[in-house]
Amino acid sequence: MEEKAILDIRDLHVWFRVYEGVSRVLDGVSLYVRGGEHVGLVGETGCGKTVAMKT
């Protein structure tokens, strides 16, 4: 039996207003996690990992 989604993010876009205009932090992020799966979100400093999880 297939586990149902415990997290389903589709086409997430996040922008912040900055002095120079707009900073595009996340652009079209999608993520689907089923129960029982282990997921790691990795990337360079400042790439949007924390923003993705707090949004």
C-alpha positions as CSV (number, residue, x, y, z in Angstrom):
1,M,0.0,0.0,0.0
2,E,1.4,3.4,-1.0
3,E,1.8,5.9,1.9
4,K,-0.1,9.2,1.4
5,A,1.7,12.5,1.3
6,I,2.7,14.1,4.6
7,L,4.2,17.1,2.7
8,D,3.2,18.3,-0.7
9,I,4.6,21.6,-2.0
10,R,3.9,22.6,-5.6
11,D,5.4,25.5,-7.5
12,L,6.5,27.5,-4.4
13,H,7.7,31.1,-5.2
14,V,9.1,33.4,-2.5
15,W,10.4,37.0,-3.1
16,F,11.7,39.6,-0.7
17,R,11.7,43.3,-1.2
18,V,15.2,44.7,-0.9
19,Y,16.7,48.1,-1.5
20,E,17.6,47.3,-5.1
21,G,14.1,46.0,-5.9
22,V,13.1,42.3,-5.4
23,S,15.2,39.3,-4.5
24,R,13.8,36.0,-5.8
25,V,14.6,33.4,-3.1
26,L,12.6,30.4,-4.3
27,D,11.4,30.0,-7.9
28,G,9.1,27.1,-8.6
29,V,10.1,24.7,-5.9
30,S,8.1,21.4,-5.7
31,L,8.5,18.7,-3.1
32,Y,6.5,15.5,-2.3
33,V,7.2,13.4,0.8
34,R,5.4,10.2,1.8
35,G,5.1,8.8,5.3
36,G,8.1,6.8,6.2
37,E,10.5,8.5,3.8
38,H,13.6,10.3,5.0
39,V,14.5,13.5,3.3
40,G,17.5,15.8,3.5
41,L,17.5,19.3,2.2
42,V,21.0,20.4,1.4
43,G,22.6,23.3,-0.3
44,E,25.0,26.2,0.0
45,T,24.6,28.9,2.6
46,G,22.0,31.4,1.5
47,C,20.3,29.2,-1.1
48,G,16.9,29.1,0.5
49,K,16.7,25.9,2.6
50,T,15.4,27.6,5.7
51,V,13.0,29.9,3.8
52,A,11.6,26.8,2.0
53,M,10.9,25.0,5.3
54,K,9.4,28.1,7.1
55,T,7.1,29.1,4.2
